[in-house]
Amino acid sequence: MAGVVVGRYRLEKFPARATFMFSHGPLLGIALKLAATLAFSVMALLIKLLGERYSAGQLVFFRSAFAMLPIFGFLYWSGLTWRSLATQRLGAHALRSGAGTSAMVFGFAGLVLLPLADATAIGFAAPMITVVLAVLLLGERVQIYRWAAVTAGFGGVVLMLIPHLGQGSQSLLGAVFCLLGAVSAAFAMIFLRRMSAPGNGQEPSVVIAFYFQLTAATLGLVSLPFVWVTPGWSDLGVLVMVGLFGGLGQLLMTQAHVYAPASTIATFDYAAMLWALIFGWLFLSEWPQAIVFIGAAIVIAAGLFIVWREHRLGIEAQRPTLT
C-alpha cells in the first residue's frame, strides 16, 4: 500500500484516519488553526494566573521542556522513528529557533505586566513587521497597497500603546516587551520563509517544532541557576500545563498548514483576540479600554488586508502569460 503522505509522514498504518483528514481538507485546517489559537490562549491565561512569581527564563523552560511530550506523542501517533528528526539544516533551525525563543521570552515578560487582551493585541503587530523585514532581508517587492496597510497597522499599534504611556513604568515596560516579542516573531517568520524558499527543501512541521522546543528548553535551562524559584505543587502543575498547552498549540498550528493554504487559515489567527477577551473577563476581571479596541480593530483589519493581498498576488503569479 502506497499510503498517504502528510508533510513527509506516511499514514499507511492509519488508512481510515488519513481518508478522514484529506476528505475534509481546508475545513480541517481551519479547525486545527482555531484549536491552536485556543491552546495558546489557555497557555497565556495560565501564565497570567502565575503572576510575576517566576521569571521569563523559568517560564520558557517549562513551556518548552513539557511541550516535547505532545511532539513525542505525535511521532508515535504517526508511526515515525527518531530518525525522522534528523536534519542537515542545523544553522537554519538555530536562527529560526533563536528568534522564536526571543519572541517567547519577551512575550511572557510583557504578558505578566499587561492585561491579557492588550498583550495579545500588541502581538498582532508581527505581520506588519514581517512585511518590512521581507523587503529589507528577502528583497521582496511590496506595492503601495500593502505599505498603506502596514502604515495603518502601525498606527493601530500606537493607539494601543497610548493607555500604557500614562499608567506607570510597569505598564509601559510590558508594552515594550510585547512589541519586542512581535519583532522577534517577525524575524522567526522571515527565517522560516528562508527555510521554505524554492531550492532549500521543505522541513517537516514536527522537525521544525522539535528543534524550536529543544532550543528554547536549552536556553531556559541555562538561565535556571540564576532565576530559579522553587514552585509549590499547585504552581508546578500549572507550569507543566503551560508546556503541554504550548506544545499542543505548536503542533496544531503547524499541522493546520498541511491541510489548508496559509491564505485560508491566516485570518483565523485573530481568533486569539476573542479568546483573550473572554478569558480576561471571566478569570482576570480585565476589560480593555475603548482605545485599545479601536487600535486592535485597525491592526486586525490591516493584517487581514495583507493576507488577502498576498493571496491575490500568489494567484496572479500563477496565471499563464500570453506572448
C-alpha positions in Angstrom: 0.0 0.0 0.0 1.5 3.3 -1.1 0.0 5.3 1.8 -0.8 9.0 2.1 1.9 11.5 2.7 1.3 14.2 5.3 4.2 16.7 5.1 6.8 13.9 4.9 4.9 11.5 7.1 3.3 8.3 5.8 -0.1 7.3 7.2 -0.3 3.8 5.7 -0.8 2.4 9.1 -3.9 4.5 9.6 -5.8 4.5 6.2 -9.2 5.4 7.8 -7.6 8.3 9.6 -5.8 9.6 6.5 -9.0 9.3 4.5 -10.9 11.4 7.0 -8.2 14.0 7.1 -8.0 14.5 3.4 -11.7 14.3 2.7 -12.2 17.3 4.9 -9.3 19.4 3.6 -9.5 23.1 4.3 -12.2 22.7 7.0 -9.8 20.5 9.0 -7.1 23.1 8.6 -9.3 25.9 9.8 -10.4 23.7 12.8 -6.8 23.0 13.7 -5.9 26.6 13.5 -8.8 27.6 15.8 -7.8 24.9 18.2 -4.2 26.2 18.1 -5.3 29.7 19.0 -7.4 28.3 21.8 -4.5 26.2 23.2 -2.1 29.2 23.0 -4.7 31.4 24.7 -5.1 28.9 27.6 -1.3 28.9 27.9 -1.3 32.7 28.1 -4.1 32.6 30.8 -2.1 30.1 32.9 1.0 32.4 32.7 -1.2 35.3 33.8 -2.5 33.3 36.7 1.0 32.5 37.8 1.6 36.3 38.0 5.1 37.6 38.5 6.3 34.8 40.8 8.5 33.3 38.1 11.0 34.8 35.6 10.6 34.6 31.8 13.5 32.2 31.7 11.9 29.7 34.1 8.6 30.0 32.2 10.3 29.4 28.9 12.0 26.3 30.3 8.7 24.7 31.5 6.9 25.8 28.4 9.4 24.2 26.1 10.5 21.1 28.0 7.0 19.8 28.6 6.0 20.9 25.1 8.2 18.0 24.0 5.5 15.5 25.3 2.9 16.3 22.6 5.6 16.2 20.0 6.7 12.8 21.1 3.1 11.7 21.1 2.7 12.9 17.5 5.8 10.9 16.5 4.2 7.8 18.0 0.8 8.6 16.5 2.3 9.0 13.0 4.3 5.8 13.2 7.6 7.7 13.0 11.0 7.0 14.5 13.7 9.2 15.9 15.4 9.2 12.6 12.6 11.4 11.3 14.0 14.2 13.4 17.4 14.2 11.6 18.2 17.4 9.7 21.0 18.8 7.6 20.0 22.4 8.4 21.0 23.0 12.0 22.1 26.6 11.2 18.7 27.5 9.8 17.0 25.8 12.7 19.2 27.8 15.1 18.3 31.1 13.6 14.5 30.4 13.5 14.5 28.8 16.9 16.6 31.6 18.4 14.2 34.2 17.1 11.2 32.2 18.3 12.7 31.8 21.8 13.3 35.6 21.9 9.7 36.1 21.0 8.7 33.8 23.8 10.9 35.5 26.4 9.7 39.0 25.5 6.1 37.9 25.1 6.0 36.2 28.5 7.7 39.2 30.2 5.1 41.5 28.7 2.2 39.2 29.4 2.6 39.3 33.2 2.7 43.1 33.1 -0.3 43.8 30.8 -3.9 42.8 30.6 -4.3 39.6 28.6 -6.2 41.3 25.7 -3.7 44.2 25.5 -0.7 41.9 25.3 -2.5 39.8 22.6 -3.5 42.8 20.5 0.0 44.3 20.5 1.4 40.9 19.4 -0.7 41.3 16.2 1.9 43.9 15.0 4.1 40.9 13.9 2.6 40.6 10.4 3.2 44.2 9.7 6.8 44.0 10.9 7.2 40.9 8.8 6.4 42.8 5.6 9.1 45.4 6.4 11.6 42.7 7.2 10.7 40.8 4.0 11.7 44.0 2.0 14.9 44.5 3.9 16.1 40.9 4.3 14.5 38.9 1.5 14.4 41.6 -1.2 10.6 41.2 -1.7 8.8 43.9 -3.6 5.9 45.5 -1.8 3.4 47.6 -3.6 1.6 50.7 -2.2 -1.4 48.8 -1.1 0.5 46.7 1.4 2.6 49.7 2.5 -0.7 51.5 3.3 -1.9 48.6 5.3 1.4 48.4 7.2 1.2 52.1 8.0 -2.3 51.8 9.2 -1.4 48.8 11.3 1.4 50.6 13.0 -1.0 53.5 13.6 -3.3 51.0 15.4 -0.3 49.8 17.5 0.4 53.4 18.6 -3.3 53.8 19.6 -3.0 50.6 21.7 0.2 51.9 23.4 -1.4 55.2 24.5 -3.2 53.9 27.6 0.1 52.4 28.8 2.1 55.7 28.5 0.4 57.2 31.5 0.0 54.1 33.7 3.5 53.9 35.2 6.7 52.3 34.2 5.5 48.7 34.7 2.7 49.1 32.2 4.9 50.8 29.7 7.6 48.2 30.1 5.1 45.5 29.5 4.0 47.2 26.2 7.7 47.5 25.1 8.3 43.8 25.9 5.2 42.8 23.8 6.5 44.9 20.9 9.9 43.3 21.1 8.2 40.0 21.1 6.3 40.9 17.9 9.6 42.0 16.3 11.2 38.7 17.3 8.2 36.7 16.0 8.5 38.6 12.7 12.2 37.6 12.4 11.2 34.0 13.2 8.7 34.1 10.3 11.4 35.5 7.9 13.8 32.8 8.8 11.0 30.2 8.3 10.4 31.7 4.8 14.1 31.3 4.0 13.9 27.7 5.1 10.9 27.1 2.8 12.2 29.0 -0.2 12.4 27.1 -3.5 15.6 25.1 -3.7 16.1 25.0 0.1 13.9 21.9 0.6 11.0 21.5 3.0 11.4 20.6 6.6 8.5 18.6 8.1 6.5 20.6 10.6 7.3 18.3 13.5 11.0 18.7 12.9 10.7 22.5 13.0 8.6 22.2 16.2 11.1 19.8 17.8 14.2 21.9 17.2 12.4 25.1 18.3 11.3 23.5 21.6 14.8 21.9 22.1 16.5 25.3 21.6 14.1 27.1 23.9 14.3 24.5 26.6 18.1 24.5 26.5 18.3 28.3 26.7 15.7 28.3 29.5 17.7 25.6 31.3 20.9 27.7 31.1 19.1 30.6 32.8 17.7 28.5 35.7 20.7 28.7 38.1 20.3 32.5 38.0 16.5 32.8 38.2 15.1 29.5 39.7 12.2 29.8 42.1 11.0 26.5 43.6 7.3 26.2 42.8 4.7 24.7 45.1 2.8 21.6 43.9 -0.1 23.7 42.6 2.2 26.1 40.7 4.2 23.1 39.4 1.0 21.6 37.9 0.2 24.9 36.2 3.8 25.2 34.9 3.5 21.7 33.4 0.2 22.6 31.8 1.8 25.7 30.3 4.2 23.4 28.5 1.5 20.9 27.4 -0.8 23.5 26.0 2.1 25.3 24.3 3.3 22.2 22.7 -0.2 21.2 21.6 -0.8 24.6 20.1 2.5 24.4 18.2 1.6 21.1 16.7 -1.9 22.1 15.9 -0.7 25.3 14.2 1.9 23.6 12.0 -0.4 20.7 11.1 -3.1 23.3 10.1 -0.8 24.3 7.2 -0.7 20.8 6.0 -4.5 20.6 5.3 -5.2 24.2 4.2 -3.4 27.0 2.3 -1.8 29.7 4.5 -4.0 32.3 3.0 -7.1 30.4 4.1 -6.1 29.9 7.8 -4.0 33.0 8.4 -7.2 35.1 9.1 -8.1 32.8 12.0 -5.0 33.9 13.9 -7.2 36.8 15.2 -9.5 34.4 17.0 -6.9 34.7 19.7 -8.3 38.2 20.5 -11.7 36.7 21.1 -10.3 34.1 23.5 -8.2 36.8 25.3 -11.3 39.0 25.8 -13.3 36.0 27.1 -10.6 34.7 29.4 -9.6 38.1 30.7 -13.2 38.9 31.6 -14.1 35.6 33.1 -10.9 34.8 35.0 -8.9 38.0 35.5 -11.7 40.7 35.7 -10.0 42.6 32.8 -11.6 44.6 30.1 -9.6 46.7 27.6 -10.1 50.5 27.2 -12.1 51.7 24.2 -8.9 53.0 22.5 -7.4 49.5 22.7 -10.4 48.1 20.9 -10.0 50.7 18.2 -6.3 50.1 17.8 -6.8 46.4 17.7 -9.5 46.7 15.1 -7.2 48.7 12.9 -4.3 46.2 13.3 -6.6 43.3 12.6 -8.0 44.9 9.5 -4.5 45.8 8.3 -3.4 42.2 8.9 -6.4 40.8 7.1 -5.7 43.1 4.1 -2.1 42.0 4.0 -3.2 38.3 4.0 -5.8 39.0 1.2 -3.3 41.0 -0.9 -0.6 38.3 -0.6 -3.2 35.7 -1.6 -4.2 37.7 -4.7 -0.5 38.2 -5.7 0.0 34.5 -5.4 -2.9 33.8 -7.7 -1.7 36.4 -10.3 1.8 34.9 -10.2 0.4 31.5 -11.2 -1.6 32.8 -14.2 0.0 31.9 -17.6 1.2 34.9 -19.6 0.3 35.3 -23.3 3.3 36.0 -25.6 
